[in-house]
Structure formats: C-alpha cells, structure tokens
Amino acid sequence: MRIGFIGLGRMGANMVRRLLRDEHQVVAYNRTPEKTTEIATEGATPSFSIAELVQKLEKPRAVWVMVPAGDATEAQIAELLEHLEPGDTIIDGGNTNFHDDIRRHKDLSAKGIRYLDAGTSGGIWGLEVGFCLMVGGDAEAVTPLEPIFTSLAPEGGYLHVGGPGAGHYVKMVHNGIEYGLMQAYAEGFEIMHAGDFELDLAAISELWMHGSVVRSWLLELAGRAFRSNGQDLEHLKGFVDDSGEGRWTVQEAIDHDVPAPIITLSLLTRFRSRQADSYGAKVLAALRNEFGGHAVKTE
C-alpha cells in the first residue's frame, strides 16, 4: 500500500522502516528536513511540505500523523485539511485524548474526511518486535488500511477495538496500568537495594523472567537498565515526567466512580519525584514539632 507519514521521531521513523520492510510505499515528511532526507536513503519517498506529501499520494489518500499530542497534532491536521479531499483518511497515532478524537471525527466527517485514532505502544523497540496497535474508528475506514496495521504490529498485536475515540481510550488505560506496574517494580527493587543482602538486581530481574508470575517486558527492561547503568543508578536523577495519559485515566476513573488507588498513587509519586524538597513534607515536620516536640532537621 501507499501511505503518507508525518513525524519521524524515535517511534515514527521506526514505523516507517517497518512499513518499508514489508514493501509498502511511504511518502514521508518531517518538520526538520534532515530526518526526511535520512529516511529517504532507506527507501521512503521524501516530501518537504504537507502539500507535496498529499500531491505524491494516490486517491483515496491515507496519512498517518505521528507527532506530539495536542497543539502539534491539531496544527498538522489543520494543514492537511487544506489539501485532502472527501474519501481521504487521517490516522492519528499519537497519545491524543479520546475526547479530542470524538470531536475530530465529527468535524472531519462533515467534510467527508475519514478519521482513525490508533493507540500505539512499542516505544523504541517497535522496529524489532512490532508495535501494539489499538485502533478506533468506523469499520469502513479501518478495513482498507488493515495491511498497514498488520505490518506494523506483531502477530496478534493489532485490534480494531471500537468506534471513534476507542483506540486512544484503550491506550490511555493501557498507559495508566503501565504507571502502576512500573511503580510496583520500582518499589520492590528499592526494598532489595536498601536491604542487608548483597543482591545482584540485574540477575534477579533476569531470573524472574523465567517462570515467575511477575515476568514481563518491563521486568526485562529493568534488567537491561541495571546492566547498562549499574544497579546504584548513581548518574540518574529520580525525576519522572508524565505525558498525560495517567492523569486522563485517573480522571476517567473519577468520572465513573471506579476506585483506582494504584494508578492514582503511581501518578502522584511521579509528581513527588519532581520536587527537590517537598513543601508538604516540611509542613508535616513542622506539625510534629509543634504538637509533640519532635526534632526537626534544618538546612
């Protein structure tokens, strides 16, 4: 198949490479032309503007947008609409809020443009192992593009999960679960690191990958991290950012009266990691000193 692809970052470029490996024709565009030129040497057709990208695609066109969610995605879609025609399809593979997908689907449908939301998981390893794809949208828009989805995904790694917004909704919850899993591993390894035994945490990570009920790809990556960084992780700062999906998952839980303490606490722990010194902890220390005369530490 022939598809346009916008966004050649760490995931986007590898997605293009995986499509090229399956002999799809990819017309690629990136805001910085150097990345477009680089992927052209690997077989993609380069384009250096949105207009050029659309012009090089056959009708009905399909364009995959793989840029940061929010304003960047909105801007790319707005520019695409200046050149696309009824019957063309836009696929958003970023981490968009599902409410935005529902709005876009409605707006684009009124113009005759099809819209799909493709929750995409796989990170920098997707080229090698494939990308898990959770696709939302109308079936008549999904079916013609399934050769693209099945090339990107490993066997069993693609599913049309539901209507407009469903793909990014499932990906949102997926990432919320990821927060909780990562936090549990982090706490467990911290306990072992602080304990009295001299433990090889990389070896334990690798051990647990064989037959243990806690084995997972994240655990495999923990082993890699300990091997490459040393298990004391001395050169890393414990600053953990978030890209929004955990917040949205917690809000969705609140909206539907679903108790989700693990995901919620894992998100709040990320917030704490960004504080050099917690003001809340200072208040706690001050209160203990006031009511009980407990000692406080000062700078």
TANORNOR-V71783 format. One record per helix or strand of 2 or more residues. SS is the DSSP state (H for helix, E for strand). FROM is the first residue (numbers start at 1). LEN is the number of residues. If there is no record, write none. Layout:
ss->[SS SS]
from->[FROM FROM]
len->[LEN LEN]
This chain:
ss->[E H E H E H E H E H E H E H E H H H H H H]
from->[2 10 25 33 45 50 62 71 89 98 114 123 132 139 158 166 201 217 245 261 279]
len->[5 12 5 8 2 6 4 11 4 13 8 7 5 14 5 29 8 13 11 13 14]
